[in-house]
């Protein structure tokens, strides 16, 4: 079902998740999609990469794409302009981050812990196969370090990415809900938990950036394939889930478009911006 608003308002900005949305399953951007996005930019319509990734993880894709626009990292926890200047930031306080890490070390030692803040990404063991897999996905290496030494000056962190066996992660999620209820926890898949400060949402990133640019959220398009993308889809006037999204995401999305491996994003952009 088409959204009535599309007949009443022009779309002036596009927000897109990266993995499973912009990228194909083999991590590529199709030439047609790239050409469309750059053509939109030439017409003054920004294409905003919006991801749970760190800033550098987003920039890896931005360089593949070749566009010039702000980015939203850490699911809305950090917004940077095209030159890398901070527009918005919301961190987990350092004290609370240290308490959570101490709990992990004591009660869940088998869980791999990635800690992100701004441009920094630290882990406990780079030889862990899960960390090596993550480095391959994002295209740059983590560093070994402690939360206190690395993030004391900044006063906090932007995100924990925790990785473990699904049954362990289910137990961990219950502990986090009980003992760290003021933080947000999202399962991007059964083996991953992403922890951010309360109120960090992709929808808030969308609204913040639209406000700065003088654009109404109703004049924005937003696409994604995960639970963390739903708030962004519903905040935008042109929101949609990818056809490859899990069923529970597709069911709750404002509309569903084609799959990432079938140029679903490109086809929908052509519909929205048809002459």
BAMI-572384 format. One record per residue: z, x, y of N, C-alpha, C, O in turn; chain; residue number from 0; residue in one letter. Coordinates in steps of 0.1 Angstrom, whole numbers, plus 5000, padded with zeros to 4 digits. Example, Ala and Ser with C-alpha at 12.3 -4.5 7.8 and 13.67 -1.06 7.14 Angstrom:
BEGIN
SITE:nzz:nxx:nyy:cazz:caxx:cayy:czz:cxx:cyy:ozz:oxx:oyy:c:k:r
SITE:5078:5132:4943:5078:5123:4955:5078:5132:4967:5085:5142:4967:A:0:A
SITE:5071:5128:4978:5071:5137:4989:5079:5129:5000:5080:5134:5011:A:1:S
This chain:
BEGIN
SITE:nzz:nxx:nyy:cazz:caxx:cayy:czz:cxx:cyy:ozz:oxx:oyy:c:k:r
SITE:5000:5008:4988:5000:5000:5000:5000:5009:5012:5008:5018:5014:A:0:X
SITE:4991:5006:5022:4990:5014:5034:5001:5010:5043:5006:4998:5043:A:1:X
SITE:5005:5019:5052:5016:5016:5062:5009:5010:5074:5000:5016:5080:A:2:X
SITE:5014:4999:5079:5008:4992:5090:5007:5001:5102:4998:5001:5110:A:3:X
SITE:5017:5010:5104:5018:5018:5115:5006:5027:5117:5003:5031:5128:A:4:X
SITE:4999:5030:5106:4988:5039:5107:4977:5033:5116:4969:5041:5121:A:5:X
SITE:4976:5020:5117:4966:5014:5125:4970:5013:5139:4962:5010:5148:A:6:X
SITE:4983:5016:5142:4988:5014:5156:4991:5027:5163:4990:5028:5175:A:7:X
SITE:4993:5038:5155:4997:5051:5161:4988:5062:5155:4984:5061:5143:A:8:X
SITE:4985:5072:5163:4978:5083:5158:4989:5093:5153:5000:5094:5158:A:9:X
SITE:4985:5101:5143:4994:5111:5137:4992:5124:5146:4981:5128:5148:A:10:X
SITE:5003:5129:5150:5003:5141:5159:5009:5154:5154:5008:5164:5160:A:11:X
SITE:5015:5153:5142:5021:5164:5135:5023:5162:5121:5025:5150:5116:A:12:X
SITE:5022:5172:5112:5023:5171:5098:5034:5180:5093:5034:5192:5096:A:13:X
SITE:5043:5175:5085:5053:5182:5078:5050:5182:5063:5048:5172:5057:A:14:X
SITE:5051:5194:5057:5048:5195:5042:5057:5204:5035:5060:5215:5039:A:15:X
SITE:5062:5199:5024:5069:5208:5014:5059:5218:5009:5047:5216:5011:A:16:X
SITE:5064:5228:5003:5055:5239:4998:5052:5237:4983:5041:5234:4979:A:17:X
SITE:5062:5240:4975:5060:5240:4960:5058:5226:4955:5067:5217:4958:A:18:X
SITE:5048:5224:4947:5045:5211:4942:5038:5201:4951:5035:5190:4948:A:19:X
SITE:5036:5206:4964:5029:5198:4974:5017:5205:4980:5006:5201:4977:A:20:X
SITE:5020:5215:4988:5009:5223:4994:5003:5232:4983:4990:5233:4982:A:21:X
SITE:5011:5238:4975:5006:5247:4965:5003:5240:4952:5009:5230:4948:A:22:X
SITE:4992:5245:4945:4989:5240:4932:4999:5246:4922:5008:5254:4926:A:23:X
SITE:4998:5242:4910:5008:5246:4899:5007:5262:4897:5017:5267:4893:A:24:X
SITE:4996:5268:4900:4995:5282:4899:4997:5290:4912:4994:5301:4914:A:25:X
SITE:5004:5282:4922:5008:5289:4934:4997:5292:4945:4999:5301:4953:A:26:X
SITE:4986:5284:4944:4975:5286:4954:4974:5275:4964:4979:5263:4961:A:27:X
SITE:4967:5278:4975:4963:5267:4984:4948:5266:4983:4941:5276:4985:A:28:X
SITE:4943:5254:4980:4929:5253:4979:4921:5256:4992:4927:5253:5003:A:29:X
SITE:4909:5260:4991:4902:5264:5003:4899:5251:5012:4900:5252:5024:A:30:X
SITE:4897:5240:5005:4895:5227:5013:4908:5224:5021:4907:5219:5032:A:31:X
SITE:4919:5225:5014:4932:5222:5021:4934:5231:5033:4938:5227:5043:A:32:X
SITE:4932:5244:5030:4934:5254:5041:4925:5251:5053:4929:5251:5064:A:33:X
SITE:4912:5248:5050:4903:5245:5061:4907:5233:5069:4906:5233:5081:A:34:X
SITE:4912:5223:5062:4916:5210:5068:4928:5213:5078:4928:5209:5089:A:35:X
SITE:4938:5221:5073:4950:5223:5081:4946:5232:5093:4951:5229:5104:A:36:X
SITE:4937:5241:5092:4934:5250:5103:4925:5242:5113:4926:5244:5125:A:37:X
SITE:4917:5232:5108:4909:5224:5117:4919:5215:5125:4917:5212:5137:A:38:X
SITE:4929:5209:5118:4939:5201:5125:4946:5209:5136:4948:5205:5147:A:39:X
SITE:4950:5222:5133:4956:5230:5143:4947:5232:5155:4952:5232:5166:A:40:X
SITE:4934:5234:5153:4925:5236:5164:4924:5224:5173:4920:5225:5184:A:41:X
SITE:4928:5212:5167:4928:5200:5175:4942:5197:5181:4944:5186:5187:A:42:X
SITE:4951:5206:5180:4964:5205:5185:4974:5197:5177:4984:5193:5182:A:43:X
SITE:4971:5196:5164:4980:5190:5154:4987:5200:5146:4981:5206:5137:A:44:X
SITE:5000:5203:5148:5007:5214:5140:5009:5210:5126:5011:5198:5123:A:45:X
SITE:5009:5220:5117:5012:5218:5103:5025:5226:5100:5025:5238:5101:A:46:X
SITE:5036:5219:5098:5049:5225:5097:5053:5226:5082:5055:5217:5075:A:47:X
SITE:5054:5239:5078:5059:5241:5064:5074:5239:5064:5082:5244:5072:A:48:X
SITE:5078:5230:5055:5092:5225:5054:5097:5227:5040:5092:5221:5031:A:49:X
SITE:5107:5236:5038:5110:5240:5025:5125:5243:5023:5132:5246:5033:A:50:X
SITE:5129:5244:5010:5143:5249:5007:5143:5264:5007:5153:5271:5006:A:51:X
SITE:5131:5270:5008:5130:5285:5008:5136:5291:5020:5139:5284:5030:A:52:X
SITE:5138:5304:5020:5143:5312:5031:5132:5314:5041:5120:5311:5038:A:53:X
SITE:5135:5318:5053:5124:5320:5063:5112:5329:5058:5101:5326:5059:A:54:X
SITE:5116:5340:5052:5105:5349:5046:5098:5343:5035:5086:5344:5033:A:55:X
SITE:5105:5335:5027:5098:5328:5016:5088:5318:5021:5078:5316:5015:A:56:X
SITE:5091:5312:5033:5082:5303:5039:5070:5311:5046:5059:5307:5045:A:57:X
SITE:5073:5322:5052:5063:5330:5059:5053:5335:5049:5041:5337:5053:A:58:X
SITE:5057:5338:5037:5048:5343:5026:5036:5333:5025:5025:5336:5024:A:59:X
SITE:5040:5320:5025:5030:5309:5024:5022:5307:5037:5010:5305:5037:A:60:X
SITE:5029:5309:5048:5023:5307:5061:5012:5318:5063:5002:5315:5069:A:61:X
SITE:5015:5330:5058:5004:5341:5059:4992:5337:5050:4981:5340:5054:A:62:X
SITE:4995:5331:5038:4984:5327:5030:4975:5316:5037:4963:5316:5036:A:63:X
SITE:4982:5307:5044:4976:5296:5051:4969:5301:5064:4957:5296:5067:A:64:X
SITE:4975:5310:5071:4969:5315:5083:4971:5306:5096:4963:5307:5105:A:65:X
SITE:4980:5297:5095:4983:5288:5107:4993:5294:5116:4999:5304:5113:A:66:X
SITE:4995:5288:5128:5005:5292:5138:5013:5280:5142:5009:5272:5150:A:67:X
SITE:5026:5279:5137:5034:5268:5139:5049:5272:5136:5051:5281:5129:A:68:X
SITE:5058:5264:5141:5072:5266:5137:5073:5264:5122:5065:5258:5115:A:69:X
SITE:5085:5268:5116:5088:5266:5102:5102:5260:5101:5111:5262:5109:A:70:X
SITE:5104:5252:5090:5117:5247:5087:5121:5252:5073:5114:5250:5063:A:71:X
SITE:5132:5260:5073:5137:5266:5061:5150:5260:5056:5157:5253:5064:A:72:X
SITE:5154:5264:5044:5167:5259:5039:5169:5244:5040:5180:5239:5044:A:73:X
SITE:5159:5236:5037:5159:5222:5037:5163:5216:5051:5169:5205:5051:A:74:X
SITE:5160:5223:5062:5164:5218:5075:5176:5225:5081:5179:5223:5092:A:75:X
SITE:5181:5235:5074:5193:5242:5079:5189:5253:5089:5198:5257:5097:A:76:X
SITE:5176:5256:5090:5172:5266:5100:5158:5263:5104:5149:5261:5096:A:77:X
SITE:5156:5262:5117:5142:5260:5123:5139:5272:5132:5147:5275:5141:A:78:X
SITE:5127:5278:5130:5122:5289:5138:5109:5286:5144:5101:5279:5138:A:79:X
SITE:5107:5290:5156:5094:5288:5162:5084:5298:5156:5087:5306:5148:A:80:X
SITE:5071:5298:5161:5061:5306:5155:5063:5321:5157:5058:5329:5149:A:81:X
SITE:5071:5324:5167:5075:5338:5169:5088:5343:5162:5092:5354:5163:A:82:X
SITE:5094:5334:5155:5106:5337:5147:5119:5335:5155:5130:5338:5150:A:83:X
SITE:5118:5329:5167:5130:5326:5175:5137:5313:5169:5130:5303:5166:A:84:X
SITE:5150:5313:5169:5158:5302:5164:5158:5290:5173:5161:5291:5185:A:85:X
SITE:5154:5279:5167:5154:5266:5174:5167:5258:5170:5173:5252:5179:A:86:X
SITE:5171:5259:5157:5182:5252:5152:5188:5259:5140:5180:5265:5133:A:87:X
SITE:5201:5259:5139:5207:5265:5127:5221:5258:5124:5228:5254:5133:A:88:X
SITE:5223:5255:5111:5236:5250:5106:5240:5257:5094:5233:5257:5084:A:89:X
SITE:5251:5263:5094:5256:5272:5083:5268:5266:5076:5276:5258:5082:A:90:X
SITE:5271:5270:5064:5283:5268:5057:5293:5278:5063:5290:5290:5063:A:91:X
SITE:5305:5274:5067:5314:5284:5073:5317:5295:5063:5318:5293:5051:A:92:X
SITE:5319:5308:5068:5322:5319:5059:5333:5317:5050:5333:5320:5038:A:93:X
SITE:5344:5312:5055:5356:5310:5047:5353:5301:5035:5358:5303:5023:A:94:X
SITE:5346:5290:5037:5343:5281:5026:5333:5287:5017:5334:5284:5004:A:95:X
SITE:5324:5295:5022:5314:5302:5013:5321:5311:5004:5318:5312:4992:A:96:X
SITE:5331:5318:5009:5339:5328:5001:5347:5321:4990:5348:5326:4979:A:97:X
SITE:5353:5309:4994:5360:5301:4984:5351:5296:4973:5355:5297:4961:A:98:X
SITE:5339:5292:4976:5330:5287:4966:5326:5298:4957:5325:5297:4944:A:99:X
SITE:5323:5310:4962:5319:5321:4954:5330:5326:4945:5327:5329:4933:A:100:X
SITE:5342:5326:4950:5354:5330:4941:5355:5320:4929:5358:5324:4918:A:101:X
SITE:5353:5307:4932:5353:5297:4921:5343:5300:4911:5345:5299:4899:A:102:X
SITE:5330:5303:4915:5320:5306:4906:5323:5318:4898:5321:5318:4886:A:103:X
SITE:5328:5329:4904:5331:5341:4897:5342:5339:4886:5341:5345:4875:A:104:X
SITE:5351:5330:4889:5362:5327:4880:5359:5317:4869:5361:5319:4857:A:105:X
SITE:5352:5306:4873:5350:5295:4863:5336:5294:4858:5334:5288:4847:A:106:X
SITE:5326:5300:4865:5312:5299:4860:5305:5312:4861:5295:5314:4868:A:107:X
SITE:5310:5322:4854:5305:5336:4855:5290:5337:4850:5283:5347:4854:A:108:X
SITE:5286:5328:4842:5272:5329:4837:5262:5323:4847:5250:5325:4844:A:109:X
SITE:5266:5317:4858:5257:5311:4867:5252:5323:4877:5261:5330:4882:A:110:X
SITE:5239:5324:4879:5234:5333:4888:5235:5328:4902:5231:5316:4905:A:111:X
SITE:5241:5335:4911:5243:5331:4925:5234:5338:4935:5235:5351:4936:A:112:X
SITE:5226:5331:4942:5218:5336:4953:5224:5331:4966:5227:5319:4968:A:113:X
SITE:5227:5340:4976:5233:5336:4988:5223:5339:5000:5219:5351:5001:A:114:X
SITE:5220:5329:5008:5210:5331:5019:5217:5328:5032:5225:5319:5034:A:115:X
SITE:5213:5336:5042:5217:5334:5056:5207:5340:5065:5205:5352:5065:A:116:X
SITE:5200:5332:5073:5190:5338:5081:5179:5345:5073:5173:5339:5064:A:117:X
SITE:5177:5358:5076:5167:5365:5069:5172:5373:5057:5165:5380:5050:A:118:X
SITE:5185:5371:5054:5192:5379:5044:5193:5371:5031:5196:5359:5031:A:119:X
SITE:5191:5377:5020:5192:5371:5006:5199:5381:4997:5194:5392:4995:A:120:X
SITE:5211:5378:4993:5218:5387:4984:5221:5381:4970:5222:5368:4969:A:121:X
SITE:5222:5389:4960:5225:5385:4947:5235:5395:4941:5238:5405:4947:A:122:X
SITE:5241:5392:4929:5250:5401:4923:5243:5411:4913:5247:5422:4912:A:123:X
SITE:5231:5406:4908:5225:5415:4898:5210:5412:4898:5205:5402:4893:A:124:X
SITE:5202:5422:4904:5188:5420:4904:5181:5422:4891:5169:5418:4890:A:125:X
SITE:5188:5427:4881:5182:5428:4868:5183:5415:4860:5177:5414:4849:A:126:X
SITE:5191:5405:4865:5191:5392:4858:5177:5386:4858:5171:5386:4868:A:127:X
SITE:5173:5381:4846:5159:5376:4845:5156:5364:4854:5145:5362:4859:A:128:X
SITE:5167:5357:4857:5165:5345:4866:5163:5350:4881:5155:5344:4888:A:129:X
SITE:5169:5361:4885:5167:5366:4898:5153:5372:4899:5146:5371:4909:A:130:X
SITE:5149:5379:4888:5135:5384:4888:5125:5373:4889:5114:5375:4895:A:131:X
SITE:5127:5362:4882:5118:5351:4883:5117:5346:4897:5107:5342:4902:A:132:X
SITE:5129:5345:4904:5129:5339:4917:5122:5349:4927:5115:5344:4936:A:133:X
SITE:5124:5362:4925:5117:5371:4934:5102:5370:4932:5094:5371:4942:A:134:X
SITE:5097:5368:4920:5083:5366:4917:5078:5353:4924:5067:5353:4929:A:135:X
SITE:5086:5343:4924:5081:5330:4930:5080:5331:4945:5070:5327:4950:A:136:X
SITE:5090:5337:4951:5090:5338:4966:5082:5350:4972:5079:5349:4983:A:137:X
SITE:5080:5360:4963:5072:5371:4968:5078:5382:4976:5071:5390:4982:A:138:X
SITE:5091:5383:4975:5098:5394:4981:5112:5396:4974:5117:5387:4968:A:139:X
SITE:5118:5408:4975:5130:5411:4968:5143:5407:4975:5144:5407:4987:A:140:X
SITE:5153:5404:4966:5167:5402:4971:5174:5415:4972:5168:5426:4968:A:141:X
SITE:5186:5415:4978:5194:5428:4979:5207:5425:4972:5212:5414:4971:A:142:X
SITE:5214:5436:4967:5227:5435:4962:5237:5435:4974:5235:5443:4983:A:143:X
SITE:5247:5426:4974:5256:5427:4985:5267:5416:4983:5267:5408:4974:A:144:X
SITE:5278:5417:4991:5288:5408:4991:5287:5398:5003:5282:5402:5013:A:145:X
SITE:5292:5386:5001:5291:5376:5012:5298:5380:5024:5293:5380:5035:A:146:X
SITE:5310:5385:5022:5319:5389:5034:5312:5400:5042:5311:5399:5054:A:147:X
SITE:5308:5411:5035:5302:5422:5042:5289:5418:5049:5285:5423:5059:A:148:X
SITE:5281:5410:5042:5267:5407:5047:5267:5397:5058:5259:5398:5067:A:149:X
SITE:5276:5387:5057:5275:5375:5066:5287:5373:5076:5288:5363:5083:A:150:X
SITE:5296:5383:5076:5308:5382:5084:5304:5380:5099:5310:5372:5106:A:151:X
SITE:5295:5388:5104:5291:5388:5118:5285:5374:5121:5288:5369:5132:A:152:X
SITE:5277:5368:5112:5271:5355:5115:5281:5344:5114:5278:5333:5119:A:153:X
SITE:5291:5346:5106:5302:5336:5105:5299:5325:5094:5306:5315:5093:A:154:X
SITE:5289:5328:5086:5286:5318:5075:5272:5320:5069:5265:5330:5072:A:155:X
SITE:5269:5312:5060:5256:5313:5053:5248:5300:5054:5254:5289:5058:A:156:X
SITE:5235:5300:5051:5227:5288:5052:5226:5281:5038:5226:5269:5038:A:157:X
SITE:5226:5288:5027:5224:5282:5014:5229:5290:5003:5227:5302:5003:A:158:X
SITE:5234:5284:4993:5236:5289:4979:5225:5283:4970:5222:5271:4971:A:159:X
SITE:5218:5292:4963:5210:5288:4952:5216:5292:4939:5217:5304:4936:A:160:X
SITE:5221:5283:4931:5228:5286:4918:5219:5282:4906:5212:5272:4906:A:161:X
SITE:5218:5291:4896:5209:5289:4885:5217:5291:4872:5224:5301:4870:A:162:X
SITE:5215:5282:4863:5221:5283:4850:5216:5273:4840:5207:5265:4843:A:163:X
SITE:5221:5273:4828:5217:5263:4818:5221:5249:4822:5231:5247:4829:A:164:X
SITE:5212:5239:4819:5214:5226:4824:5228:5220:4821:5234:5213:4830:A:165:X
SITE:5234:5222:4809:5247:5216:4807:5258:5223:4815:5267:5216:4820:A:166:X
SITE:5256:5236:4818:5266:5243:4827:5264:5238:4841:5274:5236:4848:A:167:X
SITE:5252:5235:4845:5249:5231:4859:5255:5217:4861:5259:5213:4872:A:168:X
SITE:5254:5208:4851:5260:5195:4852:5275:5196:4854:5280:5188:4863:A:169:X
SITE:5282:5204:4847:5296:5206:4849:5299:5212:4863:5309:5208:4869:A:170:X
SITE:5291:5221:4867:5293:5227:4880:5291:5217:4891:5299:5217:4901:A:171:X
SITE:5281:5209:4890:5279:5198:4900:5291:5189:4901:5294:5185:4913:A:172:X
SITE:5298:5186:4890:5309:5178:4891:5321:5185:4898:5328:5178:4906:A:173:X
SITE:5322:5198:4896:5333:5205:4903:5330:5206:4918:5339:5205:4926:A:174:X
SITE:5318:5208:4921:5314:5209:4935:5317:5196:4942:5321:5195:4954:A:175:X
SITE:5313:5185:4936:5315:5171:4941:5330:5169:4944:5334:5162:4953:A:176:X
SITE:5338:5174:4935:5353:5172:4936:5360:5181:4946:5368:5177:4954:A:177:X
SITE:5356:5194:4945:5364:5204:4953:5357:5209:4966:5363:5215:4974:A:178:X
SITE:5344:5206:4967:5336:5210:4979:5328:5198:4984:5316:5200:4986:A:179:X
SITE:5335:5187:4985:5328:5174:4987:5321:5174:5001:5312:5166:5004:A:180:X
SITE:5326:5183:5010:5320:5183:5024:5307:5190:5024:5300:5189:5034:A:181:X
SITE:5303:5197:5014:5290:5203:5013:5280:5195:5006:5284:5186:4998:A:182:X
SITE:5267:5198:5008:5256:5190:5002:5251:5198:4990:5249:5210:4991:A:183:X
SITE:5250:5191:4979:5245:5197:4966:5233:5189:4961:5233:5177:4960:A:184:X
SITE:5222:5196:4959:5210:5190:4954:5204:5197:4942:5204:5210:4942:A:185:X
SITE:5200:5190:4932:5195:5196:4920:5179:5196:4921:5173:5185:4919:A:186:X
SITE:5173:5207:4924:5159:5207:4925:5152:5207:4911:5140:5203:4910:A:187:X
SITE:5159:5211:4901:5156:5209:4887:5168:5210:4879:5179:5215:4884:A:188:X
SITE:5168:5208:4866:5181:5208:4858:5188:5221:4858:5200:5222:4854:A:189:X
SITE:5181:5232:4861:5187:5245:4860:5191:5251:4874:5197:5261:4875:A:190:X
SITE:5188:5243:4885:5190:5248:4898:5200:5238:4906:5198:5226:4905:A:191:X
SITE:5209:5244:4914:5216:5236:4924:5215:5244:4937:5217:5256:4938:A:192:X
SITE:5212:5236:4948:5211:5242:4961:5222:5236:4970:5223:5224:4971:A:193:X
SITE:5230:5244:4976:5242:5240:4983:5240:5244:4998:5237:5255:5001:A:194:X
SITE:5241:5234:5006:5240:5236:5021:5251:5229:5028:5259:5222:5022:A:195:X
SITE:5252:5231:5041:5262:5225:5049:5259:5209:5050:5248:5205:5048:A:196:X
SITE:5270:5202:5052:5269:5188:5054:5259:5184:5065:5259:5191:5075:A:197:X
SITE:5251:5174:5063:5242:5170:5073:5228:5177:5073:5220:5173:5081:A:198:X
SITE:5227:5187:5065:5214:5194:5065:5204:5186:5056:5206:5184:5044:A:199:X
SITE:5194:5181:5063:5183:5173:5057:5170:5177:5062:5169:5181:5074:A:200:X
SITE:5160:5176:5054:5146:5178:5060:5143:5168:5071:5135:5171:5080:A:201:X
SITE:5148:5156:5069:5146:5146:5079:5151:5150:5093:5145:5147:5103:A:202:X
SITE:5163:5156:5093:5169:5161:5106:5160:5172:5112:5159:5173:5124:A:203:X
SITE:5155:5180:5103:5146:5191:5108:5133:5185:5114:5129:5189:5125:A:204:X
SITE:5128:5174:5108:5116:5167:5113:5120:5161:5127:5112:5163:5137:A:205:X
SITE:5131:5154:5128:5135:5148:5140:5137:5158:5151:5134:5156:5163:A:206:X
SITE:5144:5169:5148:5147:5179:5158:5134:5185:5164:5133:5187:5176:A:207:X
SITE:5125:5189:5155:5113:5195:5159:5104:5185:5167:5098:5189:5177:A:208:X
SITE:5103:5173:5162:5096:5163:5169:5101:5161:5183:5094:5160:5193:A:209:X
SITE:5115:5160:5184:5121:5159:5197:5118:5170:5207:5115:5168:5219:A:210:X
SITE:5118:5182:5201:5114:5194:5210:5100:5194:5215:5097:5198:5226:A:211:X
SITE:5091:5188:5206:5077:5188:5210:5073:5175:5217:5061:5174:5220:A:212:X
SITE:5082:5166:5219:5079:5153:5226:5070:5144:5217:5062:5136:5223:A:213:X
SITE:5072:5144:5204:5065:5136:5195:5075:5126:5188:5085:5130:5184:A:214:X
SITE:5071:5114:5187:5079:5104:5179:5078:5107:5164:5067:5110:5160:A:215:X
SITE:5089:5105:5157:5088:5106:5142:5078:5097:5136:5072:5099:5126:A:216:X
SITE:5076:5085:5143:5066:5076:5138:5051:5081:5139:5042:5076:5133:A:217:X
SITE:5050:5092:5147:5037:5098:5149:5035:5111:5140:5026:5119:5142:A:218:X
SITE:5045:5112:5130:5045:5124:5121:5041:5119:5107:5044:5108:5103:A:219:X
SITE:5035:5129:5100:5032:5127:5085:5041:5136:5078:5044:5147:5083:A:220:X
SITE:5046:5132:5066:5055:5141:5058:5052:5139:5043:5051:5128:5039:A:221:X
SITE:5051:5150:5036:5047:5150:5022:5056:5159:5014:5061:5169:5019:A:222:X
SITE:5060:5155:5002:5068:5163:4993:5068:5157:4979:5062:5147:4976:A:223:X
SITE:5075:5165:4970:5075:5161:4956:5089:5160:4951:5091:5158:4939:A:224:X
SITE:5100:5163:4959:5113:5163:4954:5123:5154:4961:5119:5148:4971:A:225:X
SITE:5135:5153:4955:5145:5144:4961:5148:5148:4975:5151:5140:4984:A:226:X
SITE:5148:5161:4978:5152:5166:4991:5141:5162:5002:5143:5163:5014:A:227:X
SITE:5129:5158:4997:5118:5154:5006:5119:5139:5010:5112:5135:5019:A:228:X
SITE:5127:5131:5002:5126:5117:5005:5131:5113:5019:5124:5104:5025:A:229:X
SITE:5141:5119:5024:5146:5116:5037:5135:5118:5048:5133:5111:5057:A:230:X
SITE:5128:5129:5046:5117:5133:5055:5105:5123:5054:5100:5119:5064:A:231:X
SITE:5102:5119:5042:5091:5109:5040:5095:5096:5047:5086:5090:5054:A:232:X
SITE:5107:5092:5046:5111:5079:5052:5113:5080:5067:5112:5070:5074:A:233:X
SITE:5115:5092:5072:5117:5094:5087:5104:5094:5094:5103:5091:5106:A:234:X
SITE:5093:5097:5087:5080:5098:5093:5072:5085:5092:5074:5077:5083:A:235:X
SITE:5063:5083:5101:5055:5071:5101:5044:5072:5090:5040:5061:5086:A:236:X
SITE:5041:5084:5086:5031:5086:5075:5037:5094:5064:5033:5105:5062:A:237:X
SITE:5046:5088:5057:5053:5095:5046:5048:5092:5033:5045:5080:5030:A:238:X
SITE:5048:5102:5024:5043:5099:5010:5048:5110:5000:5049:5122:5004:A:239:X
SITE:5049:5106:4988:5053:5115:4977:5040:5119:4969:5031:5111:4969:A:240:X
SITE:5040:5131:4964:5029:5135:4956:5029:5128:4943:5039:5124:4938:A:241:X
SITE:5017:5127:4937:5016:5120:4924:5023:5127:4913:5025:5122:4902:A:242:X
SITE:5025:5140:4914:5032:5149:4904:5047:5149:4906:5054:5155:4898:A:243:X
SITE:5052:5142:4916:5067:5141:4918:5073:5134:4906:5067:5126:4899:A:244:X
SITE:5086:5137:4903:5093:5129:4893:5093:5114:4895:5092:5110:4907:A:245:X
SITE:5094:5107:4885:5093:5092:4886:5103:5087:4896:5100:5077:4903:A:246:X
SITE:5116:5092:4895:5126:5087:4904:5123:5090:4919:5128:5082:4927:A:247:X
SITE:5115:5100:4922:5111:5103:4935:5100:5093:4939:5100:5087:4950:A:248:X
SITE:5090:5092:4930:5078:5083:4933:5083:5069:4935:5078:5062:4944:A:249:X
SITE:5093:5065:4928:5098:5051:4929:5104:5048:4942:5104:5037:4947:A:250:X
SITE:5110:5058:4948:5118:5056:4961:5110:5060:4973:5115:5059:4984:A:251:X
SITE:5098:5065:4971:5090:5070:4983:5083:5058:4990:5080:5048:4983:A:252:X
SITE:5079:5060:5003:5072:5049:5010:5058:5047:5004:5053:5035:5005:A:253:X
SITE:5052:5057:4999:5039:5055:4992:5037:5068:4983:5044:5078:4985:A:254:X
SITE:5028:5067:4974:5025:5078:4965:5010:5081:4966:5001:5073:4966:A:255:X
SITE:5007:5095:4967:4993:5099:4968:4989:5107:4956:4996:5107:4946:A:256:X
SITE:4978:5115:4957:4974:5122:4945:4982:5134:4942:4992:5137:4949:A:257:X
SITE:4979:5140:4931:4987:5152:4926:4983:5165:4933:4972:5166:4938:A:258:X
SITE:4992:5174:4933:4990:5187:4939:4978:5195:4933:4971:5202:4940:A:259:X
SITE:4976:5193:4920:4965:5200:4913:4952:5192:4915:4941:5197:4910:A:260:X
SITE:4952:5181:4922:4940:5173:4924:4937:5171:4939:4931:5162:4943:A:261:X
SITE:4942:5181:4947:4941:5181:4961:4946:5167:4968:4939:5162:4977:A:262:X
SITE:4957:5163:4962:4962:5150:4968:4966:5151:4982:4963:5141:4990:A:263:X
SITE:4971:5162:4987:4975:5164:5001:4962:5163:5009:4962:5156:5020:A:264:X
SITE:4952:5171:5006:4939:5171:5013:4933:5157:5014:4929:5153:5025:A:265:X
SITE:4933:5150:5003:4927:5137:5003:4934:5127:5013:4928:5119:5020:A:266:X
SITE:4948:5128:5013:4955:5120:5022:4953:5124:5036:4953:5115:5045:A:267:X
SITE:4953:5137:5039:4950:5141:5053:4937:5136:5058:4936:5132:5070:A:268:X
SITE:4927:5136:5049:4914:5131:5053:4914:5116:5056:4907:5112:5065:A:269:X
SITE:4922:5109:5049:4924:5094:5052:4931:5092:5065:4927:5084:5073:A:270:X
SITE:4941:5100:5068:4949:5098:5080:4941:5102:5093:4941:5095:5103:A:271:X
SITE:4933:5113:5091:4926:5119:5103:4911:5116:5102:4903:5123:5108:A:272:X
SITE:4907:5105:5095:4893:5102:5095:4888:5098:5109:4896:5092:5117:A:273:X
SITE:4876:5102:5112:4871:5099:5125:4868:5085:5127:4863:5080:5138:A:274:X
